[in-house]
Amino acid sequence: MELAEAYFSIPDASRRPNSELYEWLKVKLMETGARGVVFHHYVWCDAWRAELARLKEWVGLPVLGLDSDGHSETSLARSQNRIRAFLEMLQ
Amino acid sequence: MTGEPRQITLNQWDREYDRLRAAGMSEPVYGGPLGRHVADGDTRLLKLRYDDSPAALRLWNFLLTEENRLQAARDRGKKLVGAMKDLGTVPVMAYSLDNVTAFYPDGAWWIPCVMELNAGLLQIADSLGIDESFCPVRAMLGAFVTEAHFPIPDLLTCSVGATCDDFSALAQRLNGLGHPILWWEIPHRRAAEPGEDAVTLPGGFSAPRSQIEFVQSELNRVRAALEETAGRSLDDKMLANGIAKANRVRRLLGQLRHLAFTAPRCPMPALEMLIAEMLAIHFCSDQDETIRVLEELLDEVSRRVAAGTGHLSTDAARIFWVNPVADLQVMNLLEDSGGRVCGTEYLFAHALDPIPTTLSPMEALAQMALADPMAGSAIDRAARIVAEIRRFGAEAVLVSRIPGASHCALEGEVIGAIVREQCDVPVLEIEVPSITDATQATLCTRLEALVETVKEKRQ
């Protein structure tokens, strides 16, 4: 039962509706004073990929959308470059 | 009809229409020449070839006037229910209420094809972050934004869980745009574990009783929402009547499929058969008229089979078709290549099986929903395909992938391997986007090669 309750407390993008994800994120953004959002998703993950545009509309902060296959060197280097550029933009 | 049936162009149909009208052909209110739909922007119709029977004309006119029918239903005060991702369960419940009309917003996936990308629906989906990495059903998002292809429904339902993840994602996007959705969950169908009560579902799959009870509880939520929308109760007697009517549609389609897929000559082309089968899941917004359309089609097919007439010759390659096509023209290409469809699995095979009438209506509907081929493994789906290949005597299998649809990328190989092993028939996998103009030469070559392989194998 505890495992089930813990599972249902995860604010995942794949929940329907997934409004809890946005409620959770709103709290976290306020708590941390975040100035931007890095949105990472795996290339073929439709559930997360579909959230990127909605998040950009909703969040009111700069958003960096990063996709990757999760395990290649080229993907890592590309992501590092893009994150550095994003950080520079925020400064 | 007398003589040999033909496949004719839209312009030929309009001339034939004038002749039939002059000869006294009667039509339903939505009748008329097919050419008028081109003026509405349905330009792909100019490139298709159609069966030349009045029954086929009625089928096409029925399909192409759904938007008018929905608007008319709303004008008459009926409540509209958009049953998303649901392949044949919620519409059965909705049509049990006489003041509700259900439709299938996902059907918008054919608009980019029929309007040859001119409606701009895919561009709208792109702008909303739902790009070509998703199934062409993303066109539905554009249709909701423009409100130009169907009225915004009074109630939107969407099945989620063990259904298409592309659709789930874009339905969530729709929800995020401000359209409330009643989500109901379908679990991944599994076999009963030791100690669990196993139930054989319509169509032959099996599931533990606990899963059926869960789906039934989900459908009870849908029932309550339908009652609230309709402003009246939906009791078991009404549901039983609704199931009886849905079963009438399913039995007609069963007879139609049997004749069309087993007759020595092909009595009805693949394209018209595809459109007819689709009626099982949504009734094209009029359940009673669906029955009349199918009855007329069945009469025509029965006459042709009795007379030994048909399209193509008796040696046409007998092809089993898996998955619906985003571009309707591809169905014509099979016949151009010397093949005929003898068996189909368009992802809603369960919606062609009669709904049990010996159970309580809600349990019967829960069993049907859980029998959805997409709710289980690709191995389950392949087993059903193998059984149908044997039943219809198909000589090859064509797996038609839908670009962007994640399940297609994974299922085709599994289905192909099982079919090859168990039926010893060739399997061809193709990909069909909304418009295939750029790849038609390649497609034709591949289809011709499949037909040649079948004929070679006969010797």
Contacts between the chains, C-beta under 8 A, distances in Angstrom:
chain1	res1	chain2	res2	distance
A	13	B	172	8.0
A	14	B	165	7.9
A	14	B	168	7.4
A	16	B	158	7.5
A	16	B	160	4.6
A	16	B	168	6.6
A	16	B	171	7.7
A	16	B	172	6.3
A	16	B	175	7.9
A	16	B	181	7.8
A	16	B	183	4.2
A	16	B	185	7.8
A	17	B	172	6.7
A	17	B	175	5.5
A	17	B	181	7.1
A	17	B	183	6.6
A	18	B	172	6.0
A	44	B	133	7.7
A	44	B	406	6.9
A	46	B	133	7.6
A	46	B	134	6.4
A	46	B	165	4.8
A	46	B	166	5.3
A	46	B	168	7.7
A	46	B	169	4.4
A	46	B	406	6.2
A	47	B	165	6.2
A	47	B	168	7.0
A	47	B	169	5.3
A	47	B	172	7.9
A	49	B	129	7.9
A	49	B	133	6.8
A	49	B	169	7.2
A	50	B	129	6.6
A	50	B	130	6.0
A	50	B	134	7.3
A	50	B	169	3.6
A	50	B	170	6.2
A	50	B	172	6.5
A	50	B	173	5.3
A	51	B	169	8.0
A	51	B	172	7.7
A	52	B	129	5.4
A	53	B	128	5.6
A	53	B	129	2.4
A	53	B	130	7.5
A	53	B	173	7.5
A	54	B	129	6.9
A	54	B	173	6.2
A	54	B	176	4.5
A	56	B	129	7.8
A	58	B	176	7.9
